[in-house]
Amino acid sequence: MTRPEAATTKRLTRPRGFTALEVVIALFLAALIAPALTIAIGQFLRVPTQKVDELDTIRSTRNVTRFVTDDARRAAMFTAGSSPDYGVFEWTDYSLPTAKLYLVRYYYDSANQALMREENAGGTVSVQEVAGEIASYGDITFSLAAQVLTVNVTASKSSIDTTFTKTATFQVSLRPNPLTPVPTPGGVVLATDDLETCDSGGGTGWSDDWTLTGDAGIISTDSPHSGSCHLRARSFIGRADRGVDLTGRTRVRLQLWARVTSFAAGDTGVAQVSTDGATYSTVQTWTLADSDNTYHWYDIDVSSYSMTSTFRVRFQVIMGGAYGAMYFDDVEVVSSVVGTVPTVTPTFTVTTTPAATSTPTLTPTITPTPTITPTFTPTLTPTVTPTLTPTPTPTDTPVPPTPTLTPTPTLTPTVTPTLTPTPTPTDTPIPPPPTPTPTVTPTFTPTATPTSTPVPPTPTFTPSPTPTLTPTPTPTPVPFFARGTYTGTGVARSITGVGFQPDVVIIKGNSANIAQIRTSTMTGDATKGMTGATALATGRITSLDADGFSLGTSVTVNANGTTFYWEAFKASAGVMVAGTYTGNGTSQSITGVGFSPAYVITMGAGGQRAAQRSVDMTLTHVFDNNNAGVSTGVTSLDADGFSVGNNAEANSNGVAYHYVAFNAVTGKINTGTYTGNGLDNRSITGVGFQPEYAIVKANAAQNGAHRSASLTGDSTLHFRATANFANGIQALQADGYQAGTSTQVNANGTTYYWIAFSGP
């Protein structure tokens, strides 16, 4: 019997485990390697973060430098602010079809710890963040001295175990206005006055001295724009004008610094020019909107006007109150060619505070523009070959270019468990280190940072062609007073050229006819005789027109061949008011005038005499010799008008009265009193200006007298029906007038009252 073959068997081999000794050795080795590996990984994670934080502070200081320098180069002026504002740059761009005003405000945003820039371009406002990492308002300062702006900026950022701080200081010069035509060295200064002689005859190139009218003067107070003195015009009317011979000149401009202070609504200042010394055109106007008590530079093209030997420049203010003023300084008339604005290169000083702890650094090999060669000493040794592509220099905006780095590195990091970092020696930008990936090809665009004392490239630019500006005619501000003369024709006619629509007109001829007065409250064809108990009459001053008044055929205003003299007044708030009231036969107060009058005229519509009272008079007087004055006419001049008693000249029951009330206005209206001495050629002074029209009335039963600057020689007008007479108001002088021996103006021992007016 055959024995069966034994079954074949295969023994499976069980995986062999670690022995206890191997485990112990492995744990020991891991314990040795882990700290070093942890340090190495931590360094790789920490270094990029720190470098980014440091670059942020560098970028912030550079952005402040770039933005502020750009604005300062354009600015005509910088006005410092207070927290949170640093200040405002201001300039006007004349290269546009319509000149545009730019206001650029820098301020601190505490919520975001950032410097902000707000631009108002002709009313369009935009806001942008200029720089972050500004820890507090005081980390940036702006200071201006002699048109040089100094800016200090400190940017700081906390990193993993340190705080990076970068500080920059730079200066840049402001200039008048880069986009305004500027005289080149080939231009000619025709006339100039910096007012440093502190009198009306300073400067060079002028035909005569400054003529100062009203409350205008050259003073050494109130902070001139430059030097010790400047020109001031203020208080209702102040005017200064001066001549310059411009024969044969072309491309002429008027340049000056001007400041507006305490203007109220309706106050106006103007710069005007005249080709004949008589008719003026307004080339610049200032209003309440310009009243910031700050000097601004003005460059005014006057080349469209005829260049004559009698060319004149005039500055004038017309105001409704006594508090505002305008100031003018450094006035020039130039004949120029529009030139290229000189380049201004700012200087910079940059300091760097290194990180408190050592930091591994990188050593890239950079082959860009030779002025930027950062060098580092790393433990990691990558090779970086970037391409430096600087941004092209702009052609019209002086902004330092920002180069763009486009590196393509191939990095082969070597990890060393123990790192011995070398501090960064300069403040140049450090490219972010590689990540631990053995082969990395990042694409990044850092911004090049200048070395420790960089000078940004000087931009070259060609300003946009500046068109020749033709000033838009601005209406001349409406004056208060005008005067003139005409010869009667006996035919109804209009008298024009007054310059405004008057509210009061007075006319007297050199003949035996009564002076006439008409106010804007007299409706229809109505005029009042200024002497005699006569009612309103027709055919005299038939209307008050847009540029003057119209006459009827009455011999009182239009006798054929007779010379007539007229005075016209324009009502304005705080200066003069024309109004009406109805008499009650007892007493009443007339209010709503708006000021306390210095002089009032009342005129009844019926057979009442015209009457007057000034603040110096103790009684109410008529204009002729009917009486020596009454106490029950205008009984007082009050805070908002005047009061009347029961005298028929001022308050007859049921009678309509017209009145004119004048305020005391510096340089325009004044009143006073004196005692006669009977001596010839006596000067009455203290008026405060040279009158263009004066009224004199004795405190007695004596005829009143008046004189206009339109009269010549020793000649004075009556109010009554009498021709002109001599030895009355013999002349109108710089601070008053000259009185002769007539008892109407200078009887020995008699008290006299005067009222003086000036224009325009």
C-alpha angles and dihedrals in degrees: 000000000000117000115231118248113256116254115259113242130194121202116218116227114232116221112260116238132213117280119233091252092055091051092051092050092048093051090049092052092046090052090054096047101039099073093049092046090048091051092048094050091045091053091052090051096043102044097063092050093051093047092051090050091050092048089052091059091047091049091050095054091045093051092052089051093049099045098042093045091051093051094042092054090057097040125104090193145002123215114199119228138198130242124339088016122070095188148283130266116209133193141143123232108216095174091083123086086252117031111250127207117220123201115183117187125193117201141161122254104205094185092061098025090234143133109240131201121207117190123195107191108184091322097320109115127201131171130203138170112248101183140357129199091067102139098193142003091256093059088083124049131182120196128173125202125167092344092307114119119207118196127189119190131180121189121188136177132181114232133184098297104351145040120242115214126185123184127191132181123190140165131210132177122237117215137192100271126318092206096048122090106266126196112252121216086267092062124098128232102216099183133000138175124179087180091232093135084066091221138087096261102061130115130042138268098036126128094223144348126289111280107218118200130182115344098351126121147144108255140178097216135076097056111286117221090244135358124358108309143038139172119267128193119181152132110067098315127019121156138178126180137173137182131236129181107235098169110154094001124135136192092025121180133185112220126185148138116247136181130195119206132186097346116172128207108293095022113128138189124191142187110212139180132204130195095197104030091247111064116052131198123202115238100169133024130195124196141167088292089066095048101112099124089239129120115244129187118240127195110189123188110220097163092112090070125084112270104229139163089245096053113143136190119211135187118194141168125203112191141171096214140043099241110068127085144176126216128203129192142168096021118189138174110204137181104210150163117230103254141183114275111244116253117252116205115199121218123225137199115192124187127185131208107207121224115276094237129050116264130197110245137203129234110214121180106228125189104183132114106337094239092070112058112146114189126195137177110222138176085214111066111202122162114228123186108181128180113230112214110176119204110255115260108260118242100222110015117072097217119142107248119250110219119217120223116205106183123179104194128183105208127199105181121199114207117218116186093218114048125198104192124200117220116245106260098202139034094241117130115275115214112235111266122246125267117247091266106121094228117031128170105186124176115211138157112215120175118246114244121208121246121261094290106027126176110201114230112275106246119226118207142161114223116233112264108276113221120227103259118224108201115236108238110254118204112253110250111262110261126218103227139029134169138189150143139245140175119245121243102183088236124104108261146153126250110213138175095070090125097227142033104272126223094197130030127182120191130185128168129208089252143082094283131111121257112255131215131190130182132195089249092065104092127210120358101339134138132168125225109227095219132039130038096281132140127234109295137202134228094046120084095001098181145354107236139197094265102018138322142292129240134212125208099272114131088227090074108010113029109158112261095005120127112232129194122208137191122196127195130194119212117232135163113279093007113061137351131190116201148146140233137174119243120239100190094238119057137301144163121245109212139174095068091124097225142038104271123233092194133019132186120194124196123185117213090225132050096312122124119245109254137193141199131182128195088256095053121092092197138035113258134197121221096250135045098274093118144352093247137288132238097211099060114076096357098185144357106233138197094265103019136321142289129235133203129207099286113128093230090065111017118019110161114266095000120130111234128197120204141185120205123194126196123216102256123181111247092004115053130017140156135201149152140232140172118248121241101184093237123133125242094020116169116222106202139175096075091122095224141033107276122228091192129021134184123198126189128176122226086240142066090290132127117259122241134206138180135195125205085238089076120087132209125004098331132132132184125234121214090216126071096284133109123248120294138204132235092039119098093351098182142353109238139193095270102017136322143293118253123205130201098281114126087228089072111012118021111156112264096004121126115233132192124208134195118194131193134188135182176302 
